[in-house]
Amino acid sequence: MKTTPLTAAHRALGAKMAPFAGYDMPIQYSSISAEHLAVREAVGMFDVSHMGEFWIRGAQALEFLQYLTPNDVSKLRVGRAQYSMLPNAEGGLVDDVYVYRTGEQEYLMVVNAANVEKDWAHVQALAEGFDVELENASEDWALIAVQGPKAAEKLQVLCDADLSAARKNDTFAAKVAGKAVRLARTGYTGEDGFEVFTAPADAEAVWQALLGAGVTPCGLGARDTLRLEAGFPLYGHELTDETSPLCTPFAWVVKTYKEFHGKAAMLSRPCPRRLVGLVLEQGIPREGYKVFAEGREVGQVTSGTLSPLSKKGIAMAYIEAAYEGLDTPLQVEIRGKLYAGKVSKLPFVPLG
């Protein structure tokens, strides 16, 4: 099993470790709920060094990314970041990604840990004919996500850049705890925050400095409940090789006025099921649970949990399109019993 540059630090803090995407990763330190609330109310940090990073450079880097992804990369100025996806030829998704423009002809793409090899093969295959240089730099970066309403305040103490000038989705070089890093005002918790890209050799020094500044270490358990509460999709659950983003609330990523790989197939696919948010009056929905309406099964939960903030059962589910309307009454089957709920707007809670 792989480790990150911070694995020893996690074990020294007593983290509960478990395999995730081929890595030995911290799931929690104290409790998922306490770490979740630390991020919502103050600031927490996550080791996400298992994520993959690809450099895309060259005279046709922009043209290639316009073809590779459905979002409009031409809108991305140097020093800005953009959420996007990697469509496949059938109109489904290879992955969802973040694209950072770090130079006039230089971009950094961050991909999900479980998909690094698949994504790398996909990107290489589609690059044929474009004047671009590709580099899988996944082993060259450690990544720490500092998230929460006090993220900027805590990080500023350690950072040589003026963080108050940074807007959401800005990315720039700086120093944290004296170590050269790339900062990005991005994250996947629904809170304000920064992602800190460091050299693997510097990761523990940055981590320890953040601990010393009072940032709460958090595991992947809290990261999952935070992203679900925020209504963000997770690849392998809400997004898959078979699912079209046009059948989800994230269709905004797809800019149909431009050409991209898989566009024709994506646009030709119907949406008999739509991805929606669900809130239950009682009970905790989990992945795979059946959703019912008017006495019959109409869908299935893709992710579910007890919201640490609202204390209600929340879920995302694919359901028949006829039932996608806001507040439509539905039921979720939990251990043989139907629990009442309704279609909810996303995010499930107010975000920072």
C-alpha positions in Angstrom: 0.0 0.0 0.0 1.2 3.5 -0.8 1.9 6.2 1.8 2.0 9.9 1.7 4.8 12.2 3.0 2.5 12.7 6.0 1.7 9.1 7.0 4.1 9.1 9.9 2.7 12.4 11.2 -0.9 10.9 11.0 0.2 7.9 13.0 2.0 10.0 15.6 -1.3 11.9 16.1 -3.1 8.7 16.7 -5.2 8.8 13.5 -7.4 5.9 12.6 -5.9 4.7 9.3 -7.5 2.7 6.5 -6.8 1.9 2.9 -8.2 4.4 0.4 -7.5 4.5 -3.3 -4.4 2.4 -2.7 -3.0 4.7 0.0 -2.8 4.3 3.8 -4.9 7.3 4.8 -6.2 8.9 8.0 -10.0 8.4 8.3 -10.4 10.3 11.6 -8.4 11.6 14.5 -11.1 12.3 17.2 -14.5 11.8 15.6 -15.9 12.5 12.1 -18.5 14.8 13.6 -16.0 16.9 15.7 -13.7 17.3 12.7 -16.6 18.2 10.4 -17.7 20.9 12.8 -14.2 22.2 13.3 -14.1 22.9 9.6 -17.6 24.5 9.5 -17.0 26.6 12.6 -13.2 27.4 12.5 -10.5 25.6 10.5 -9.3 22.1 9.8 -6.8 20.5 7.4 -6.7 17.4 5.3 -3.8 15.4 3.8 -4.9 15.0 0.2 -1.5 14.1 -1.1 -3.0 11.0 -2.7 -4.6 13.2 -5.4 -2.9 13.1 -8.8 -1.4 16.1 -10.7 -0.6 16.4 -14.4 1.3 19.2 -16.0 0.0 20.2 -19.5 2.3 22.6 -21.2 2.9 23.9 -24.8 1.8 26.1 -27.6 -1.5 24.2 -27.9 -2.1 23.6 -24.2 -5.3 25.7 -24.3 -6.6 24.1 -27.5 -6.0 20.6 -26.0 -7.7 21.4 -22.7 -10.7 22.9 -24.6 -11.0 19.5 -26.4 -10.3 17.4 -23.3 -12.7 19.1 -20.9 -16.3 20.5 -21.3 -15.7 23.7 -19.4 -14.5 26.8 -21.2 -10.7 26.9 -20.4 -10.4 30.1 -22.5 -12.0 32.0 -19.6 -9.2 30.9 -17.3 -6.6 33.7 -16.8 -3.1 33.0 -15.5 -3.4 32.5 -11.8 -7.0 31.2 -11.8 -8.5 27.7 -11.3 -11.6 26.0 -12.7 -13.7 22.9 -11.8 -14.2 20.6 -14.8 -14.6 17.1 -16.0 -13.1 14.5 -18.3 -15.8 13.2 -20.7 -15.5 9.8 -22.3 -16.5 9.0 -25.9 -19.9 7.7 -24.7 -20.8 11.0 -23.0 -20.1 9.6 -19.5 -17.2 10.7 -17.3 -13.7 9.5 -16.9 -13.3 11.8 -13.8 -14.0 15.2 -12.4 -11.0 17.5 -12.1 -9.6 20.9 -11.2 -7.6 22.8 -13.8 -5.1 25.5 -12.6 -3.6 27.9 -15.1 -0.1 28.6 -13.8 1.5 30.2 -16.9 0.6 31.5 -20.4 1.1 28.0 -21.8 1.1 26.0 -18.6 -1.7 24.3 -16.7 -1.9 21.9 -13.7 -4.7 19.4 -13.6 -5.6 17.7 -10.3 -7.4 14.4 -10.6 -8.9 11.9 -8.1 -6.5 9.5 -6.4 -8.4 6.4 -7.5 -8.3 7.5 -11.1 -4.7 8.6 -11.6 -3.7 5.8 -13.9 -7.0 5.8 -15.9 -6.9 9.6 -16.3 -3.3 9.6 -17.3 -3.9 7.1 -20.1 -7.0 9.0 -21.2 -5.1 12.3 -21.3 -2.2 10.9 -23.2 -4.4 9.2 -25.7 -6.3 12.3 -26.6 -3.2 14.5 -26.8 -2.2 12.9 -30.1 -2.0 15.6 -32.7 -1.7 18.5 -30.3 1.5 20.4 -29.7 1.6 19.8 -25.9 4.0 18.4 -23.3 2.5 16.1 -20.7 4.0 15.2 -17.3 2.5 13.0 -14.6 3.7 14.9 -11.5 1.7 13.0 -9.0 4.7 11.9 -7.1 6.2 15.4 -7.1 3.6 17.0 -4.9 2.2 16.7 -1.4 -1.1 18.5 -0.9 -2.7 19.9 2.3 -6.2 21.4 2.2 -6.8 24.0 4.9 -10.5 24.7 5.1 -12.9 26.7 7.2 -13.9 30.3 8.0 -10.6 30.9 9.8 -8.4 29.3 7.2 -7.1 32.6 5.8 -6.5 33.9 9.3 -4.5 30.9 10.5 -2.6 30.4 7.3 -1.7 34.1 7.1 0.4 33.8 10.2 2.7 31.4 8.4 2.6 32.8 4.9 4.6 35.6 3.2 1.8 36.5 0.7 -1.1 38.8 1.4 -4.0 36.3 1.6 -6.6 39.0 1.9 -6.1 39.9 -1.7 -6.7 36.3 -2.9 -10.1 35.6 -4.4 -11.9 32.2 -4.7 -10.1 30.1 -7.3 -6.9 32.2 -7.3 -3.6 30.3 -7.4 -0.1 31.7 -6.8 3.3 30.9 -5.5 4.2 31.8 -1.9 6.0 30.5 1.1 4.4 28.8 4.1 6.5 28.2 7.2 9.5 29.2 5.0 8.8 26.5 2.4 8.1 27.3 -1.2 4.5 26.3 -2.0 1.8 26.9 -4.5 -1.4 28.1 -2.9 -4.9 27.9 -4.4 -8.0 29.4 -2.8 -9.9 26.2 -3.6 -11.2 23.2 -1.7 -14.0 20.6 -1.7 -15.7 21.2 1.7 -18.0 24.2 0.8 -16.0 26.5 3.1 -13.4 29.1 2.4 -9.9 27.8 2.4 -6.6 27.1 0.6 -5.0 24.1 -0.9 -1.2 24.0 -0.2 0.9 22.2 -2.8 4.3 21.5 -1.4 7.4 19.4 -2.2 7.0 16.1 -0.5 10.2 16.8 1.5 8.6 20.0 2.9 5.1 18.6 3.6 5.7 17.6 7.3 7.2 21.0 8.1 4.2 22.7 6.7 1.8 20.3 8.4 3.5 20.7 11.8 3.5 24.5 11.4 -0.2 24.5 10.7 -0.8 22.2 13.8 1.2 24.8 15.8 -1.1 27.5 14.5 -4.1 25.7 15.8 -5.4 24.1 12.7 -7.4 20.9 13.5 -6.2 17.7 11.7 -9.1 16.0 10.0 -9.5 12.7 8.2 -11.2 11.6 5.0 -14.4 10.7 6.9 -15.1 14.4 7.7 -14.0 15.4 4.2 -16.8 13.1 2.8 -19.5 14.4 5.1 -18.5 18.0 4.4 -18.6 17.6 0.6 -22.0 15.8 0.8 -23.4 18.5 3.1 -22.1 21.0 0.5 -23.9 19.1 -2.3 -20.6 18.3 -4.2 -20.4 15.1 -6.2 -17.9 12.3 -5.6 -16.5 10.3 -8.5 -17.6 6.7 -8.2 -20.8 7.7 -6.5 -22.6 10.7 -8.2 -20.3 10.7 -11.3 -19.2 7.6 -13.1 -18.2 6.3 -16.6 -21.9 5.7 -17.2 -23.4 9.0 -15.9 -23.9 12.1 -17.9 -23.2 15.4 -16.1 -26.2 16.8 -18.0 -28.5 14.7 -15.8 -27.0 16.3 -12.6 -27.0 19.7 -11.0 -23.5 20.1 -12.3 -24.5 20.5 -15.9 -23.2 24.1 -15.6 -19.7 22.7 -16.2 -20.7 21.6 -19.7 -20.4 24.5 -22.2 -22.3 23.3 -25.2 -21.2 26.3 -27.4 -17.7 24.8 -27.7 -16.5 21.4 -29.1 -15.1 18.8 -26.7 -14.4 15.1 -26.7 -17.6 13.1 -26.2 -19.9 16.2 -26.8 -22.2 14.6 -29.5 -22.7 11.4 -27.4 -23.3 13.4 -24.3 -25.9 15.7 -25.9 -27.7 12.7 -27.5 -28.2 10.9 -24.3 -31.6 11.3 -22.5 -31.9 11.7 -18.8 -34.5 9.2 -17.6 -33.1 9.7 -14.1 -31.9 12.9 -12.5 -29.5 13.4 -9.6 -31.2 15.3 -6.7 -30.7 16.0 -3.0 -32.9 14.3 -0.4 -33.6 15.2 3.2 -35.3 12.7 5.5 -37.4 13.4 8.5 -35.8 10.5 10.4 -33.2 7.8 9.6 -29.8 7.9 7.9 -29.7 7.1 4.2 -26.7 5.2 2.8 -25.3 4.5 -0.6 -27.4 1.9 -2.5 -30.6 2.4 -0.5 -33.7 2.3 -2.6 -35.9 5.4 -3.1 -39.7 5.1 -3.5 -42.5 7.3 -4.6 -46.2 6.5 -4.9 -45.6 3.0 -3.7 -42.9 1.9 -6.2 -39.1 2.1 -6.5 -38.0 5.2 -8.5 -34.3 5.5 -7.7 -31.3 4.8 -5.6 -29.1 6.7 -3.1 -25.5 7.4 -4.3 -24.2 9.0 -1.1 -25.9 9.5 2.3 -25.1 10.4 5.9 -26.4 12.2 9.0 -25.6 15.8 8.6 -23.4 16.9 11.5 -24.7 20.4 11.2 -28.5 20.0 10.6 -28.7 16.6 12.4 -30.9 15.3 9.6 -30.4 12.4 7.2 -29.2 13.8 3.8 -28.5 12.0 0.6 -27.9 12.4 -3.1 -29.8 10.0 -5.3 -30.6 9.3 -8.9 -34.4 9.2 -9.3 -36.9 9.1 -12.2 -37.0 12.6 -13.8 -40.7 13.0 -13.1 -40.0 13.2 -9.3 -37.1 15.7 -9.4 -39.1 18.8 -8.4 -38.2 20.6 -5.2 -40.0 19.3 -2.1 -41.4 16.3 -4.0 -42.3 13.7 -1.2 -40.2 10.5 -1.4 -39.3 7.6 0.9 -36.0 5.8 1.4 -35.9 2.2 2.4 -33.7 1.6 5.4 -33.4 -1.9 6.7 -36.8 -2.9 5.3 -38.7 0.2 6.5 -39.7 3.3 4.5 -38.6 6.7 5.9 -40.3 9.8 4.6 -38.3 12.6 3.0 -38.4 15.1 0.2 -36.3 16.5 -2.7 -34.1 19.2 -1.3 -32.1 22.1 -2.9 -28.3 21.9 -2.8 -26.3 22.7 -0.7 -28.0 21.1 2.2 -26.7 23.8 4.7 -25.7 27.4 4.3 -22.0 27.6 3.4 -19.2 30.0 4.1 
